[in-house]
Amino acid sequence: MAHLPGHTRRSAADRLGRPTPRDVVSGLVTGLFSIPEGMAYASIGGFNPVTGLYSGMVPTLVGSFFTRTVLMVTTLTSAIALSSQSVLSSAGLDPTDPANVATLAILVGAVMALLGLLRAGSIMNFVSSAVMTGFTTGIAVQIIAGVLGDATGYDPDRHNTIAKIVDSIVHVGSWDGTTVAVTAATVAVWAVFRAVKRVASLATLIALVAVTAVVAALGLEIDTVGDIAAIPNSLPMPVLPDPGAAPDLLLGAFAVALVALAQAAGISGAVPNPDGSRPNASGDFAAQGAANLAGGFFGALPTGGSLSRTGVAVSAGAQTRWSGIFAGLWLIGLVLVAGSVAEIIPMAVIGGLVLVIGVELVTGRWPDIRLVFRTAPWSAVAMLVTFFATTQIPLQYAILLGAVLSLLLYCGQASRAAKLVALEPGDDHRWRVVDLPRECPSGQVTVLHYAGVGLFAEVPRIDESWPSIRNTRNGVVVLSVRTMPDVPSATVIRDLTRHARTLAGNGSLLVIAGVTPDLARIFGHSGLTDTIGRDNIIESTDELLGALDTALARARAWLADRA
């Protein structure tokens, strides 16, 4: 029987745990919140707002059942909606065609599930926090720009995110007074109740219901959800994907999956499991994949872990994964019983609430932005590049650019950190770091320690500091490589071979200490062991520098024999 990565062989009942009353209430609050937020995010992406509702039903149920981060809510986010719209538009496909949406969602699910089964969760560790800060801040600005039309009554005639904001400000005289008043009232009501601790988690719902009721009672002429799409009091009908669209969407589906998984990756760290169990990124990948594979057949857009919806659930008292399951069930029930009632919600109310969400996202990232600027100049550059890319180019390309920048930052930092140090044994049998000699002396043992990760870019830096061995006669160089990875680059092997041959040509010796069994096999296959001599490859021990002690004894014995 197949199991999701990271899952132990437990029964479904054990995995689910026991639901609590607080889970029921939390699920209700999250389900209610999914109505305005889901519809707003779908609208931002240019999709039928009803698909935003559907994205909080089956995907949330399935995702909550399997996820290893037990309180994570899998649903539509603004970034996923925007990147999905960009992928469909780039492929020349209609984003309002249910078959196209289903095809994209199922492909995204397949990519996520495959990454989960391959245990690829660790790849998210290579997307730097600076790049993620730039990406999420850019997304927040896109959220704000995307609802300016709903919030002001003036649709900016620009495609660029920053240009939209500037255009809207320049044409403030064209704003609709009634729309702006409703937006302002929504934000004001939200702020008042947000300040009251006991009802802070319900502030969004209170603002939604209260302002909508007032607008309906006054009969104000303003755009509503019903002007965009009718909400049927029924469940989503099954939708079949379009196989013909799959080739055009496959690459874009990978990008959307990367966007979704990158967003969800931060949830496990921010929201620990109440039961003390360990989260598992690969398990979360597979859970989100299952959610999309199921949701794609029921009218849902691609989905992923939502930090905002998870935050709502936690603040409302979620205690187990049942909170997310109840959220999906409550949303289904609400749509069945009173779905058409949601049609009277003014778009200005949704615009106001989404503006609040966007501003909260920006302010929430501000401490991280300040930290990056204060501590890491090159990381700050990467953050700014990712931010502007997110606001200027399609999101799937922006996140891929961010991933490349993260890799370059990692390689650069690893290269700068790589160094050789000299070690000297003390009378107390402890090793001390001393200055590197300019030249390895003849007739003596020189002990060097390699500190790095084995990237080819490190080799020039190591060569710059490697003591001269051209005139070393009857000497021994002991090199500690305990930190070298089990699969070093070919450049590192070539460099070690060159040093060994130079020493051997001068009647000297190279001894390598701290070699793991896997690394020893690599040395053997590459011919390095034959060059140095098998006796001069000292394997690592459980003791931190035990192999170095053995190597020193071997070097001294060799010198004694030569004498």
C-alpha positions as semicolon CSV with decimal commas, in nm:
position;residue;x (nm);y (nm);z (nm)
1;M;0,000;0,000;0,000
2;A;0,140;0,339;-0,101
3;H;0,191;0,603;0,165
4;L;0,255;0,972;0,140
5;P;0,620;1,066;0,208
6;G;0,687;1,110;0,577
7;H;0,372;0,930;0,689
8;T;0,402;0,638;0,925
9;R;0,178;0,337;0,886
10;R;-0,109;0,459;1,100
11;S;-0,478;0,409;1,057
12;A;-0,692;0,693;0,923
13;A;-0,849;0,735;1,267
14;D;-0,508;0,774;1,432
15;R;-0,398;1,025;1,171
16;L;-0,713;1,234;1,201
17;G;-0,731;1,236;1,579
18;R;-1,041;1,343;1,765
19;P;-1,226;1,659;1,658
20;T;-1,289;1,917;1,927
21;P;-1,562;2,182;1,962
22;R;-1,299;2,445;1,892
23;D;-1,220;2,273;1,562
24;V;-1,588;2,299;1,466
25;V;-1,596;2,673;1,544
26;S;-1,259;2,732;1,376
27;G;-1,382;2,549;1,067
28;L;-1,695;2,767;1,057
29;V;-1,493;3,089;1,079
30;T;-1,248;2,969;0,814
31;G;-1,529;2,854;0,586
32;L;-1,707;3,189;0,616
33;F;-1,383;3,373;0,552
34;S;-1,332;3,161;0,240
35;I;-1,637;3,318;0,077
36;P;-1,505;3,673;0,036
37;E;-1,134;3,586;0,018
38;G;-1,176;3,296;-0,225
39;M;-1,400;3,496;-0,456
40;A;-1,173;3,800;-0,434
41;Y;-0,860;3,603;-0,520
42;A;-1,030;3,433;-0,813
43;S;-1,149;3,773;-0,931
44;I;-0,796;3,914;-0,903
45;G;-0,673;3,640;-1,135
46;G;-0,946;3,709;-1,388
47;F;-1,137;3,388;-1,311
48;N;-1,503;3,335;-1,234
49;P;-1,532;3,428;-0,861
50;V;-1,732;3,107;-0,803
51;T;-1,416;2,903;-0,872
52;G;-1,268;3,070;-0,566
53;L;-1,548;2,919;-0,357
54;Y;-1,498;2,576;-0,510
55;S;-1,125;2,598;-0,435
56;G;-1,207;2,599;-0,063
57;M;-1,420;2,285;-0,074
58;V;-1,269;1,957;-0,203
59;P;-0,904;2,078;-0,202
60;T;-0,932;2,195;0,160
61;L;-1,090;1,867;0,267
62;V;-0,833;1,646;0,095
63;G;-0,535;1,865;0,183
64;S;-0,625;1,876;0,553
65;F;-0,667;1,497;0,560
66;F;-0,314;1,425;0,432
67;T;-0,100;1,723;0,530
68;R;0,186;1,675;0,776
69;T;0,156;2,037;0,894
70;V;-0,175;1,953;1,056
71;L;-0,323;2,305;1,080
72;M;-0,227;2,411;0,726
73;V;-0,529;2,504;0,513
74;T;-0,493;2,417;0,144
75;T;-0,687;2,656;-0,075
76;L;-0,657;2,932;-0,334
77;T;-0,411;3,217;-0,270
78;S;-0,361;3,542;-0,456
79;A;-0,020;3,434;-0,586
80;I;-0,158;3,107;-0,720
81;A;-0,452;3,283;-0,884
82;L;-0,226;3,541;-1,050
83;S;0,032;3,288;-1,166
84;S;-0,240;3,052;-1,295
85;Q;-0,397;3,332;-1,497
86;S;-0,054;3,422;-1,636
87;V;0,016;3,061;-1,737
88;L;-0,319;3,018;-1,911
89;S;-0,290;3,352;-2,090
90;S;0,069;3,278;-2,201
91;A;-0,056;2,949;-2,347
92;G;-0,334;3,133;-2,534
93;L;-0,605;2,952;-2,337
94;D;-0,928;3,101;-2,201
95;P;-0,901;3,124;-1,817
96;T;-1,281;3,117;-1,789
97;D;-1,307;2,776;-1,961
98;P;-1,362;2,514;-1,684
99;A;-1,181;2,246;-1,887
100;N;-0,867;2,461;-1,911
101;V;-0,878;2,534;-1,538
102;A;-0,926;2,165;-1,459
103;T;-0,633;2,068;-1,681
104;L;-0,402;2,317;-1,511
105;A;-0,513;2,217;-1,159
106;I;-0,462;1,845;-1,229
107;L;-0,120;1,904;-1,384
108;V;-0,018;2,118;-1,086
109;G;-0,136;1,839;-0,857
110;A;0,062;1,580;-1,052
111;V;0,379;1,789;-1,028
112;M;0,331;1,841;-0,653
113;A;0,259;1,473;-0,591
114;L;0,565;1,368;-0,792
115;L;0,789;1,608;-0,599
116;G;0,646;1,471;-0,276
117;L;0,703;1,109;-0,376
118;L;1,061;1,197;-0,477
119;R;1,106;1,354;-0,132
120;A;1,201;1,686;-0,288
121;G;1,085;1,896;0,006
122;S;1,445;1,984;0,088
123;I;1,472;2,195;-0,229
124;M;1,279;2,471;-0,052
125;N;1,577;2,513;0,180
126;F;1,768;2,658;-0,115
127;V;1,521;2,942;-0,174
128;S;1,669;3,212;0,047
129;S;1,457;3,409;0,291
130;A;1,564;3,729;0,114
131;V;1,423;3,604;-0,217
132;M;1,102;3,486;-0,048
133;T;1,069;3,824;0,122
134;G;1,097;4,002;-0,211
135;F;0,853;3,760;-0,372
136;T;0,584;3,780;-0,103
137;T;0,616;4,159;-0,079
138;G;0,575;4,184;-0,455
139;I;0,269;3,959;-0,432
140;A;0,123;4,187;-0,164
141;V;0,170;4,489;-0,391
142;Q;0,005;4,294;-0,674
143;I;-0,288;4,221;-0,444
144;I;-0,330;4,591;-0,371
145;A;-0,301;4,687;-0,739
146;G;-0,541;4,411;-0,842
147;V;-0,835;4,544;-0,640
148;L;-0,793;4,916;-0,703
149;G;-1,078;4,903;-0,954
150;D;-1,315;4,739;-0,705
151;A;-1,206;4,970;-0,424
152;T;-1,223;5,301;-0,614
153;G;-1,455;5,245;-0,908
154;Y;-1,174;5,343;-1,147
155;D;-0,998;5,067;-1,341
156;P;-0,633;5,162;-1,407
157;D;-0,552;5,125;-1,775
158;R;-0,213;4,964;-1,719
159;H;-0,075;4,611;-1,714
160;N;0,227;4,688;-1,498
161;T;0,164;4,657;-1,124
162;I;0,346;4,974;-1,018
163;A;0,198;5,164;-1,313
164;K;-0,151;5,060;-1,203
165;I;-0,100;5,216;-0,861
166;V;0,048;5,534;-1,010
167;D;-0,230;5,559;-1,269
168;S;-0,497;5,519;-1,004
169;I;-0,344;5,791;-0,786
170;V;-0,304;6,029;-1,080
171;H;-0,673;5,983;-1,172
172;V;-0,809;6,024;-0,821
173;G;-1,067;6,264;-0,965
174;S;-1,218;5,975;-1,159
175;W;-1,285;5,766;-0,848
176;D;-1,649;5,685;-0,777
177;G;-1,760;5,852;-0,453
178;T;-2,004;5,581;-0,347
179;T;-1,755;5,303;-0,413
180;V;-1,482;5,479;-0,219
181;A;-1,721;5,545;0,072
182;V;-1,818;5,177;0,094
183;T;-1,451;5,073;0,075
184;A;-1,358;5,320;0,349
185;A;-1,648;5,203;0,567
186;T;-1,538;4,842;0,525
187;V;-1,182;4,921;0,631
188;A;-1,307;5,132;0,925
189;V;-1,540;4,860;1,056
190;W;-1,264;4,603;1,019
191;A;-1,018;4,824;1,209
192;V;-1,262;4,885;1,496
193;F;-1,335;4,519;1,556
194;R;-0,976;4,417;1,489
195;A;-0,880;4,631;1,788
196;V;-1,116;4,435;2,015
197;K;-0,919;4,128;2,122
198;R;-1,218;3,902;2,184
199;V;-1,355;3,944;1,831
200;A;-1,033;4,026;1,642
201;S;-1,040;3,697;1,450
202;L;-1,396;3,776;1,334
203;A;-1,321;4,133;1,223
204;T;-1,318;4,044;0,852
205;L;-1,651;3,861;0,872
206;I;-1,813;4,135;1,080
207;A;-1,703;4,400;0,830
208;L;-1,829;4,186;0,541
209;V;-2,172;4,125;0,692
210;A;-2,227;4,469;0,848
211;V;-2,129;4,682;0,549
212;T;-2,309;4,453;0,304
213;A;-2,627;4,480;0,513
214;V;-2,607;4,860;0,526
215;V;-2,547;4,888;0,151
216;A;-2,844;4,658;0,081
217;A;-3,069;4,847;0,324
218;L;-2,981;5,184;0,168
219;G;-3,021;5,047;-0,183
220;L;-2,692;5,198;-0,301
221;E;-2,613;5,159;-0,670
222;I;-2,283;4,975;-0,662
223;D;-2,126;4,671;-0,829
224;T;-2,190;4,343;-0,647
225;V;-2,069;3,987;-0,673
226;G;-2,390;3,907;-0,858
227;D;-2,286;4,147;-1,136
228;I;-1,984;3,926;-1,200
229;A;-2,126;3,577;-1,156
230;A;-2,426;3,396;-1,017
231;I;-2,364;3,167;-0,721
232;P;-2,573;2,852;-0,745
233;N;-2,705;2,687;-0,429
234;S;-2,542;2,364;-0,538
235;L;-2,219;2,172;-0,534
236;P;-1,971;2,208;-0,823
237;M;-2,043;1,977;-1,111
238;P;-1,765;1,736;-1,213
239;V;-1,536;1,881;-1,480
240;L;-1,321;1,684;-1,721
241;P;-0,978;1,820;-1,823
242;D;-0,884;1,894;-2,182
243;P;-0,597;1,659;-2,276
244;G;-0,520;1,874;-2,580
245;A;-0,427;2,168;-2,356
246;A;-0,188;1,966;-2,137
247;P;0,130;2,006;-2,351
248;D;0,091;2,385;-2,354
249;L;0,042;2,396;-1,977
250;L;0,297;2,146;-1,848
251;L;0,589;2,389;-1,799
252;G;0,355;2,652;-1,656
253;A;0,207;2,393;-1,418
254;F;0,554;2,329;-1,277
255;A;0,598;2,704;-1,219
256;V;0,257;2,734;-1,049
257;A;0,341;2,433;-0,832
258;L;0,669;2,598;-0,734
259;V;0,487;2,920;-0,642
260;A;0,235;2,730;-0,430
261;L;0,493;2,510;-0,258
262;A;0,718;2,809;-0,186
263;Q;0,428;2,986;-0,015
264;A;0,337;2,679;0,188
265;A;0,694;2,608;0,293
266;G;0,690;2,885;0,552
267;I;0,374;2,763;0,722
268;S;0,528;2,467;0,904
269;G;0,780;2,694;1,072
270;A;0,523;2,959;1,161
271;V;0,250;2,718;1,276
272;P;0,395;2,418;1,467
273;N;0,184;2,105;1,510
274;P;-0,017;2,118;1,836
275;D;0,032;1,745;1,891
276;G;0,410;1,783;1,884
277;S;0,452;1,574;1,568
278;R;0,717;1,681;1,321
279;P;0,613;1,841;0,993
280;N;0,753;1,703;0,671
281;A;0,792;1,921;0,363
282;S;0,775;1,627;0,122
283;G;0,460;1,501;0,293
284;D;0,309;1,848;0,258
285;F;0,404;1,849;-0,112
286;A;0,221;1,522;-0,168
287;A;-0,081;1,637;0,035
288;Q;-0,118;1,951;-0,175
289;G;-0,077;1,739;-0,486
290;A;-0,363;1,512;-0,377
291;A;-0,576;1,820;-0,304
292;N;-0,524;1,953;-0,657
293;L;-0,574;1,616;-0,825
294;A;-0,911;1,588;-0,650
295;G;-1,012;1,952;-0,672
296;G;-0,935;1,977;-1,043
297;F;-1,231;1,752;-1,119
298;F;-1,468;1,972;-0,913
299;G;-1,422;2,320;-1,053
300;A;-1,134;2,427;-0,828
301;L;-0,841;2,642;-0,932
302;P;-0,489;2,526;-0,842
303;T;-0,442;2,547;-0,466
304;G;-0,169;2,535;-0,205
305;G;-0,102;2,605;0,161
306;S;-0,251;2,945;0,251
307;L;-0,080;3,139;0,527
308;S;-0,371;3,384;0,563
309;R;-0,638;3,112;0,581
310;T;-0,420;2,906;0,817
311;G;-0,378;3,214;1,035
312;V;-0,755;3,260;1,049
313;A;-0,800;2,897;1,154
314;V;-0,535;2,918;1,425
315;S;-0,664;3,246;1,567
316;A;-1,014;3,095;1,576
317;G;-0,891;2,807;1,795
318;A;-0,792;2,524;1,559
319;Q;-0,645;2,228;1,746
320;T;-0,633;1,939;1,498
321;R;-0,649;1,878;1,123
322;W;-1,026;1,849;1,169
323;S;-1,039;2,228;1,164
324;G;-0,946;2,229;0,794
325;I;-1,181;1,941;0,720
326;F;-1,467;2,126;0,890
327;A;-1,375;2,441;0,696
328;G;-1,439;2,257;0,369
329;L;-1,759;2,098;0,500
330;W;-1,893;2,429;0,636
331;L;-1,824;2,603;0,307
332;I;-2,011;2,331;0,118
333;G;-2,306;2,365;0,355
334;L;-2,308;2,745;0,339
335;V;-2,310;2,744;-0,042
336;L;-2,587;2,482;-0,053
337;V;-2,809;2,667;0,194
338;A;-2,736;3,033;0,121
339;G;-2,500;3,055;-0,174
340;S;-2,714;3,298;-0,372
341;V;-2,721;3,536;-0,075
342;A;-2,351;3,604;-0,134
343;E;-2,442;3,768;-0,466
344;I;-2,544;4,087;-0,282
345;I;-2,192;4,138;-0,145
346;P;-2,059;4,467;-0,290
347;M;-1,733;4,437;-0,479
348;A;-1,616;4,746;-0,288
349;V;-1,646;4,546;0,035
350;I;-1,430;4,268;-0,110
351;G;-1,193;4,534;-0,245
352;G;-1,162;4,693;0,098
353;L;-1,097;4,361;0,270
354;V;-0,837;4,256;0,014
355;L;-0,667;4,596;0,050
356;V;-0,644;4,523;0,422
357;I;-0,496;4,180;0,349
358;G;-0,241;4,331;0,111
359;V;-0,133;4,600;0,356
360;E;-0,108;4,343;0,636
361;L;0,115;4,126;0,418
362;V;0,346;4,420;0,343
363;T;0,367;4,534;0,705
364;G;0,414;4,175;0,817
365;R;0,724;4,146;0,597
366;W;0,869;4,481;0,703
367;P;1,084;4,339;0,988
368;D;1,231;4,085;0,743
369;I;1,296;4,359;0,487
370;R;1,481;4,569;0,744
371;L;1,681;4,269;0,862
372;V;1,795;4,184;0,507
373;F;1,903;4,544;0,441
374;R;2,097;4,558;0,768
375;T;2,279;4,227;0,746
376;A;2,338;4,111;0,388
377;P;2,398;4,358;0,100
378;W;2,395;4,096;-0,175
379;S;2,084;3,935;-0,028
380;A;1,923;4,279;-0,031
381;V;2,000;4,306;-0,403
382;A;1,842;3,964;-0,462
383;M;1,537;4,069;-0,261
384;L;1,491;4,389;-0,462
385;V;1,542;4,211;-0,795
386;T;1,283;3,949;-0,700
387;F;1,041;4,218;-0,580
388;F;1,060;4,418;-0,902
389;A;1,047;4,101;-1,112
390;T;0,730;3,999;-0,930
391;T;0,568;4,333;-1,012
392;Q;0,693;4,348;-1,372
393;I;0,689;3,997;-1,522
394;P;0,465;3,689;-1,496
395;L;0,485;3,531;-1,151
396;Q;0,601;3,190;-1,268
397;Y;0,908;3,353;-1,421
398;A;0,962;3,571;-1,117
399;I;0,978;3,275;-0,878
400;L;1,210;3,087;-1,114
401;L;1,434;3,394;-1,128
402;G;1,423;3,405;-0,749
403;A;1,528;3,039;-0,731
404;V;1,825;3,110;-0,960
405;L;1,923;3,410;-0,748
406;S;1,902;3,194;-0,434
407;L;2,133;2,938;-0,593
408;L;2,382;3,208;-0,694
409;L;2,376;3,354;-0,343
410;Y;2,436;3,012;-0,193
411;C;2,726;2,936;-0,426
412;G;2,878;3,279;-0,364
413;Q;2,851;3,250;0,013
414;A;2,989;2,896;0,011
415;S;3,280;3,004;-0,207
416;R;3,364;3,299;0,018
417;A;3,340;3,082;0,329
418;A;3,575;2,816;0,193
419;K;3,926;2,837;0,329
420;L;4,232;2,645;0,437
421;V;4,355;2,673;0,793
422;A;4,667;2,536;0,953
423;L;4,645;2,319;1,264
424;E;4,906;2,255;1,528
425;P;4,895;1,981;1,795
426;G;4,937;2,102;2,149
427;D;5,091;1,934;2,451
428;D;4,740;1,880;2,588
429;H;4,651;1,668;2,281
430;R;4,428;1,943;2,146
431;W;4,453;2,094;1,801
432;R;4,493;2,472;1,764
433;V;4,437;2,693;1,461
434;V;4,754;2,880;1,360
435;D;4,854;3,104;1,071
436;L;4,902;2,935;0,736
437;P;5,270;2,913;0,642
438;R;5,382;3,065;0,313
439;E;5,568;2,743;0,237
440;C;5,546;2,389;0,368
441;P;5,887;2,329;0,534
442;S;6,108;2,037;0,437
443;G;6,154;1,751;0,678
444;Q;5,846;1,846;0,881
445;V;5,473;1,773;0,901
446;T;5,237;2,052;0,792
447;V;4,872;1,999;0,893
448;L;4,604;2,174;0,690
449;H;4,228;2,165;0,740
450;Y;3,981;2,210;0,455
451;A;3,667;2,409;0,547
452;G;3,419;2,419;0,262
453;V;3,143;2,232;0,081
454;G;3,330;2,106;-0,225
455;L;3,201;2,348;-0,489
456;F;3,424;2,392;-0,793
457;A;3,416;2,769;-0,734
458;E;3,608;2,717;-0,410
459;V;3,915;2,571;-0,576
460;P;4,070;2,902;-0,693
461;R;4,026;3,041;-0,341
462;I;4,187;2,730;-0,190
463;D;4,476;2,746;-0,438
464;E;4,535;3,109;-0,344
465;S;4,594;3,013;0,019
466;W;4,761;2,672;-0,030
467;P;5,118;2,695;0,101
468;S;5,389;2,659;-0,161
469;I;5,518;2,302;-0,196
470;R;5,758;2,353;-0,486
471;N;6,065;2,342;-0,263
472;T;5,935;2,100;0,000
473;R;6,180;1,808;0,034
474;N;6,114;1,502;0,251
475;G;5,811;1,675;0,405
476;V;5,458;1,564;0,475
477;V;5,135;1,758;0,421
478;V;4,839;1,621;0,615
479;L;4,505;1,747;0,483
480;S;4,191;1,709;0,695
481;V;3,880;1,680;0,476
482;R;3,617;1,587;0,732
483;T;3,380;1,859;0,600
484;M;3,417;1,759;0,235
485;P;3,093;1,615;0,089
486;D;3,073;1,253;-0,019
487;V;3,045;1,363;-0,383
488;P;3,314;1,631;-0,434
489;S;3,346;1,815;-0,761
490;A;3,584;1,683;-1,027
491;T;3,780;2,006;-0,992
492;V;3,855;1,928;-0,625
493;I;3,975;1,577;-0,717
494;R;4,194;1,715;-0,995
495;D;4,344;1,974;-0,761
496;L;4,427;1,719;-0,490
497;T;4,585;1,491;-0,751
498;R;4,807;1,776;-0,872
499;H;4,928;1,855;-0,519
500;A;4,996;1,488;-0,447
501;R;5,208;1,453;-0,762
502;T;5,403;1,771;-0,690
503;L;5,486;1,648;-0,340
504;A;5,577;1,300;-0,464
505;G;5,807;1,451;-0,724
506;N;5,996;1,627;-0,443
507;G;6,023;1,312;-0,234
508;S;5,743;1,432;-0,007
509;L;5,406;1,289;0,090
510;L;5,038;1,390;0,100
511;V;4,817;1,226;0,363
512;I;4,441;1,285;0,358
513;A;4,253;1,238;0,687
514;G;3,887;1,221;0,779
515;V;3,776;1,043;0,460
516;T;3,427;0,889;0,471
517;P;3,370;0,544;0,313
518;D;3,174;0,701;0,025
519;L;3,446;0,959;-0,032
520;A;3,709;0,684;-0,022
521;R;3,526;0,504;-0,304
522;I;3,524;0,826;-0,509
523;F;3,898;0,867;-0,449
524;G;3,950;0,508;-0,563
525;H;3,745;0,540;-0,880
526;S;3,912;0,868;-0,974
527;G;4,265;0,728;-0,937
528;L;4,354;0,963;-0,651
529;T;4,408;0,671;-0,412
530;D;4,662;0,514;-0,650
531;T;4,846;0,846;-0,673
532;I;4,863;0,901;-0,297
533;G;4,879;0,542;-0,177
534;R;4,604;0,352;0,002
535;D;4,788;0,370;0,337
536;N;4,780;0,748;0,315
537;I;4,400;0,768;0,300
538;I;4,287;0,777;0,664
539;E;3,916;0,715;0,706
540;S;3,707;0,917;0,953
541;T;3,622;0,790;1,301
542;D;3,351;0,861;1,556
543;E;3,595;1,092;1,735
544;L;3,588;1,442;1,582
545;L;3,961;1,462;1,501
546;G;4,051;1,098;1,562
547;A;4,151;1,042;1,200
548;L;4,377;1,350;1,217
549;D;4,563;1,201;1,514
550;T;4,612;0,880;1,318
551;A;4,733;1,074;1,014
552;L;4,983;1,269;1,224
553;A;5,124;0,946;1,365
554;R;5,149;0,803;1,011
555;A;5,330;1,118;0,890
556;R;5,579;1,115;1,176
557;A;5,651;0,745;1,121
558;W;5,713;0,811;0,751
559;L;5,954;1,093;0,834
560;A;6,135;0,870;1,084
561;D;6,178;0,598;0,821
562;R;6,315;0,852;0,574
563;A;6,562;0,980;0,829
